[in-house]
Amino acid sequence: MHTTFYTKIINSNARRSIRDELSKVVLSDKGLFPDLINIAFDINDKNHHKACWILELVCEARITWLKEHLTEFCNTLPLLKNDSAIRPIAKVCTFAIKHHAKDINFLNDKQLQQITEACFDWVINPDEKVAAKVYAIQSLYLLGKSNEWIYPELQPILELDFSKHTAAYKATAKDVLRKIARQQKKH
């Protein structure tokens, strides 16, 4: 573990400029990426969520770097409890699924299943924050394009929960329900 890098992470905060700075450090030195993964998924480390913030930005730029860490990534999804970690990881799931649509060898069947299960868990968890739910809904919509069972499971959840949530959730749910309806008309 690169101790200077770890110290920078634990001393960081949620300000975008700091997250950008640390993600640039990793993007300029791919050798730090395994350390970033290890910190992000050490759920016993009280600062692991800070590494998740940086991981989100790195994966947005270089999602292919996650390939050799996908087993650990997917195995850790159901273990995440910190809201500040779940939101960026839910977004990374979206990046991974979008990349998988271009490169069908990026995720294997087990990893797709693990991401799907985690996303459904985040969507149905009444205590989950809206941002994580929004990314999970987007991921499930994308996954549903190639898994016909997802939309029939997702639709009633979105319809039932619609009135219970914020404007951001409602906007996403409405958009995804409309897209699902269009997809179903095509078939």
N, C-alpha and C positions, 0 to 999 in steps of 0.2 A: 504494500500500500504506500502510495506517495503521500507522505505526511504533510508536506506543504500544501498540496492540493486539498487534502482532507481538512486542514485547518481553515483554508479559504472557504470551503463549503460550510463548515459549522459556524463560521463567523459571518456568513452571508445573511441577507434578509430577502423579503419578497419583492423588493424594488426591481423593476424591469431592467434598469441599467446594470445592476449587479448580476442579475441572472444572465443577461446578454454577455457581460464581460467573462463570466465563468464558462459559459457555453463556448465562447470563442477560444478560450484556453484549451478546451477539449477538442474542438474542431481543428485546432492547429497542431494537436498532438494526440493522434488516435490511440497511442499507448496509455492514455489516461482513461479511455472509455471503459475498460474492465474495472478499474477502480470506482468509477462513477456508478456502474451497475452494482458493484458489491455494496457500496454505501447506500444506494437507493433501495436495495432489497434486504438490507439488514434491518428488519422491522423492530429489532430490539434497540437500535440506535435512535435516540430521541431526536436526532437531526436528519434522519433518513429522508424525510419529506423535502428538505432543502435540495438534496441530490435529485429527487424526482422532478423538481422544478427545472433543474438544469438539463436533466435527461430529456424532458419534453422538447426543449429547444434544440438540443443536439439531434434528436430523432426526427424533428421536423426538417432539418437540413440534410441528415444522413441516415435515413431509416434503415438502409442496408447494413449499417454497422451493428444493428441489433440481431442480425441473422444468427450469429454463433452464440448468442445469449438467450435465444427465444425459449429454450426449455426452462431456464431459471426464471425468466420473465413471466411465462405463463403459469408456472408452478406457484409463483408468489402472489398472483392476482387475488386468489380467495383469502389470503392471509392479511391483506392490507386493511387497516382499520382507521388510519389517520386520514381525515378528510383532505388535508393539505397534500397528501400523497396520492390519494385516489383520483382527484381531478386531473392532474397532469398525466397520470398513468392511463386514465380513460381516454385522454386525447392521443397518447402514444398508440393505444389500441386502434384508434381510428386511422392513424397514419399507417400502421401495419396492414390493416385490412385494405386500405386504398392501394398500397404497394402490392399486396397479394393479387389484387385484380389485374395488375400489369404483369406480375411474375408469379404464376400459380405454384411455383415451387418455394416461395418465400415462407409460407406457413404450412405445416403438415396438418392432417385431419385432427389429430389430438389437440394441437395448439389452437386450431379454429374452434374446436369444441370448448376448450378452456376459456377462450376469450368470450365466446357466446354466453357461457354460463356466468362469467363474471359480470358481463354487461347486463344480463337479465337480473342478476342479484342487485346491482346498483340501481337499476330502474325501479325495482319493486320495493327496495328498502325505504320505508317511510322516513328514516332519519338521514338518508343520504342527501348531500347538498345538490342544489339544482344544476350547477355546472357539470358535475360528474354525470348526472342523469342525462343531460343534454348530449354529451359526448357518447354515452352508452347507447342512447336512442339512435344517434347517427350511425354508430357502428352496427347496430342490429339491423337498421335499414339496409346498409350495404351488404351485410351477411345474408339478408333475406333474398337478395337477388339471385343467389345460387343455392339457397336452402329453403325449399317451399314451405316448410313447417314453421318458419320464424314469423312470418307476417300474421298468420292466424293466432299466434300466441301474443304478439306484440300489440296488435290492434285493440283488443279489449282492455289491455293494461292502460294504453294511452287514452282511450275513451273514458274509462272509469276515473282515472287520476286527473283528467283534464281540468276540472273545476277546482281541484285542491291545491293548485300550484301557482307559481309566479308567472308573470308575462313572458319571461324567457322560455320557460317550460312549455307554456301554451303555444307560443309561436313555433317552437320546434315540433311539438306534437301535431299541431295542425298541418304543418308543412310535410311531415313524414306520413301522416294519414292520407294526405292528398296524393303524395307520390306512390304510396302503396296502392291506392285506388287506381291510379293510372297504370301501374305495373300489372295489376290483376285484369284490367280491361284488355291488355295486350295478349294475355294468355287465354 
